Amino acid sequence: MITVLVVDDDFMVAKIHSGYVERVPGFGVVGVAHSGAEALREVERLRPDLVLLDIYLPDVDGLSVLRSMRTGARPSTEPDVLVISAAHDLDTVRGAVRGGALHYLIKPFSSDALREQLEHFRALHDRISELPGDAPAAQQDVDRLFGVPPRPATTPKGLASETAGVVERVLREAADDLSATECAALAELSRVSARKYLEHFVDTGRAEVRLRYGGTGRPERRYRWR
């Protein structure tokens, strides 16, 4: 369950937006706040995954609340933020983007518009959870996180499509990830040749690589088909 805090100075609007959220499977409203100070207290207390943040609040503006979330909250309590507001001047929109808001919905909006943004957030949440733990992120992992499409799967000059097919088959059939040396032995290629094809698959997003750290020397690169 992805938990949501709704922040809006209008009690009825907050209730409506809460209803929109509750109709999206996998999301639940854990709290509602009607001022900036209350919002910051509830973020600390409830630790929501996502905040729906209005700009026009009775004590401070939403951008100030957003900045306070980013500078004051502990990393474990810092939520993602979706701004929902009638404010549509460019300075406010720009401030929300610079403050780290995921998106900006201008009031009034439909339940479908909010649903679309919530589902986008869920997809982002899932992609983050699929990252390889404490291991360094590979470029294709970062590209997927930011929605960058995979590079074209064409075989570049200097690489043979037949050999690429052999290396692909070896990776697909492997029960675990492989080093370039292990892949070369299975594909009956030199280690240098095997690594060229493996790195090509990584660059095009069809394979992923992780680093295995040993006691000494450089970490070993291990490859796995996506």
N, C-alpha and C positions, 0 to 999 in steps of 0.2 A: 504494500500500500504506500503510495506517494502522499505525504501529508502536506496540507496547504493551509496557510494563514491568509485570511482575507482582510485587507486594510482599506477602509473607506469611511469618510465622515458621515455619510448618509446611511442611516440604519436600514432603510428599505432596500437601497441599492446593494448594500452588503449582503442582505438576505437573498436577493435575486442572484447575485454572483455566486454565493455559496450553493444555491440550488443548481446553477449551471455546472459547478465543479462536481457536485455529488452525483450528477447524471453521467459522468464519464467513468467507465469502469477502471478500477485501479487507483482512483484518487479519493481522498477523504479530507474534509475540512476539519481541522483540529482546533481552530480558534478564529475569532473575529476581533479586530481592533478598530477604534474610531478616531484615534489621534496618533501623532508621531511617537510620543512618549510611550503610549500604551503598546504600539507596535514593537518598539525596541524591547520592552519588558516581555512581551509575549514570544518574541523570537528567542530570547534567552531562556525562557521557561519551557516553551513547547518544542523548540528546535525543529521547526518544520523544514521540509525539503524545498518548498517553493512558497514565495510570498506574492500575492496579487496586491500591488501597491498603487494606491491613488496618489496623485500629486497635490491636490487641494485638501489640506488637512487643517484643523482649527488652530493648532499650536505652531507647527513647523511644516515646511513644504516637503513633499515626498522625496525630492532629490537630496535634501539634507538627511532624511531618514536612510536613504540608500547609501549615502557616504558614511553615515555612522555605522551601518551594518558592515561595511567593508573595512572600516578602520578600527572598530571597537569590539566586534564579536570575535570570539575564539574561533579558530579554523573549524572545530567540530560543530559549531552552532551557526556558521555562516551559510544562509540559504541562498538559492538562486532566486531571482526576482523577475517577475513579469509586470511591467507598468501598465495600469489601466486608468485612463484619465480623459477628461474632456479637454485638457490642455493640448493644443496642437501647434503651438509656435515652435519654430525650428530650434531655438535655443534650449527649450525644455527637452525636446526629443534628443538633441545632441547631448545634453547633460545626462540623460538616462543611458544613452549608449556608452558614453565615456565612464559612467559609474558602474558599468558591468551588467546592465539589464539585458535579459535574453531577448526581449521583444517589447513592443509598445503598441497597445491596443487603444484606439481613440473611441471614447464613448460618444454616442451609444453604439453598442455592437451586439451581434446576435450570439445566441448560445453556440451556434455552429462555429463562429469565428473563434470563440474561446476554446471550444473542443479541439479545433485544429492546432492551436498553440499548445494545449496540454498534451496532445498526442505527439507533437514535435518534441516537447520536453521529455516525455517518456522514452522516445527513441534515443535522445541524447543521453538520458540517464542510463539506458541499457548499454549504449556504446561505451560509456565510461566504465561501467561495471565489468565489461569484457576486456579491459586493458590488463596487461600481464603483471598485476600486482606491483611489487617493488622493483621489477626489472625495468631497465630503460625502455621507453616507448620507441617503436620503430616509426619511420616516416609514414608508412601506410596506415598505422594506427592513428596517428595525428590527423592525416587526411580524412579518414573515415569519421573522426570525431567532429571535424569542421565541415563535413558534408562535401568534401572535394571528390569528384568522381575518379575512379581508377584510371590510370593511364592506358592508352590503347594497347591491346594485347598483340601487337604485331612483333615479329621477330626482327630485331635490328640488323643492320649490315654487319657481317662478320660472324653471325650465329646462324647455324643451319636449323631449319624447322624440324627436320627428322631427328636431329640430336636433342632439340628442345623437347620433342615428344617423348624420347627415352627418359630424360631427366624428370619430366613431369610424371611419367608412369611410376618411376622409382619413388618419388615423393608421395604420390597418391597411395601407393601400396604399403608404405612404411607404417609400422605400428606406432612409431614415436618419431620425434624430430631427428634429423640427421646432420652430421657435420659434412663439410665439403669432401673430406677424405672418405667418409663412409659412403656418401652418394657416388663418388667417383668409382669406388670398388664395385658397387652394385650395377652401375651403368657402363662399366668397362671403359672409363675415360680417365684422362689425367686429372689430377686434383685441380690444376689451374683452369682447365676447360670446364669441369663440373661447376666450379665456383662462378664462372662467368654466367652460366645459365641460371644458377641459383639466384645470383644477384639480379639478373634480368627479371626473374619471376617476382622477386621482392619489389623491384622498382615499379612493376606493373600491377602490384596489388594482388597477385595470384598466390603468392607464398608469403609467409611471415618469418622473421628471424628473431631469435632471442640470444642473449649472451650468457654463457656458462662460465662462471668464474672459478678458477682453480687456485692452487696455492701460490704459484709464481707465474710470471709471464703474462702475455696478453690473453684476454678472455676468448673462449672458443665460440664461434658463430654457429648456431644450430638452426636448421631450416625445417619448416613444416608447411605442407600445402594447406591453403585455406579451405 
